[in-house]
């Protein structure tokens, strides 16, 4: 015989409103937590990945895993910049390459407490390398050689003294904030100033890394091979995309593990809630099950009917959980990057992948929670079911 009509299941869910809502809210809470953590992870990962260029080379000290661990004396950085034929040239023949200083500095949050904020000293060529990817949206750029800085948009409102006209004290040197900039990637959580002035103020005598635009992205591998064994200026060479991907691995994995752990704990509770609700429904509906079997519906049809009911509960909970998370999309927050020990701002990203994963997890909860009760219902015989009424 055909399957049990879907209207039977819908009426049953409506008739048992209390247990239906309890199960739906339990699944929704689980899905909302999972989707929220994954949205956080996606926002973090996208923050770094969105500006990764294959034609932009990042040169670090051999063995360094981040620019915070890397260092190049000025003379070696100049050799790398001026004597690397793989680097593209500007219209006036200068290498499209720049040395950069990177340091984490303790700053006060506007909400209270302290955190590490990335300070980057850059040369004028840095702006030519990034081009339109970096824009001054308020105020102006700093003057080379001046005690001036520009601040990433992500720090405004989160870190003290980050508005145009404010004065930032770095060691004993006051720097005036003259502009706010926006950029792809994590630069929006940094403070930028002139490299020479930053070295003097922060008491550093070299660059942390060298960046350069390649004439051809295919030259990256030969460049990396050549500089790995160079006697004068050995360097580790990565594309910007490779470098940024390496900076996301630790925190990205931590967020995913956190999401899976919370989903496992809360999902177990949701499965028990759904199973209990379905078992309770079977207890009160044995007469209905007996009638269905007496009318000729096969046990497998009864099994599928009750399993479908559990799946509907899971999907309703999943949809509600996703609706709860959607308002978080685009909301900015801050966290610490384990690999640079600096805080940066990024936004939740409730992408279609996040929503699909969450709905899939809700479907899984419905199947797991409803399989045993559906099997119990299918095993009843007409006489057993009718006698229990």
Secondary structure, DSSP 4 states (H G I P E B T S, - for coil): -PPPPHHHHHHHHHHTHHHHHHHHHHHHHHHHHHHHHHHHHHHHHHHHHTT--SSEEEEE-TT-SSGGG--EEHHHHHHHHHS-TTB-B-TTS-BSEEEEEEEEEEEEBTTSSEEEEEEEEE-HHHHHHHGGGEEEEEE-PPPTTSSEEEEEGGGTTTBTT-STT-EEEETTEEEEEEEEEEESGGGGGEEEEEHHHHHHHHT--EESEEEEEBSSTTHHHHHHHHHHT-SSS--EEEEHHHHHHHHHHHHHHHHHHHHHHHHHHHHHHHHHHHHHHHHHHHHHTHHHHHHHHHTT--HHHHHHHHHHHHHHHHHHHHHHHHHHHHTTTT-EEEEEETTTTEEEEEE----HHHHHHHHHHHHHHHHHHHHHHHHHHHH--HHHHHHT-
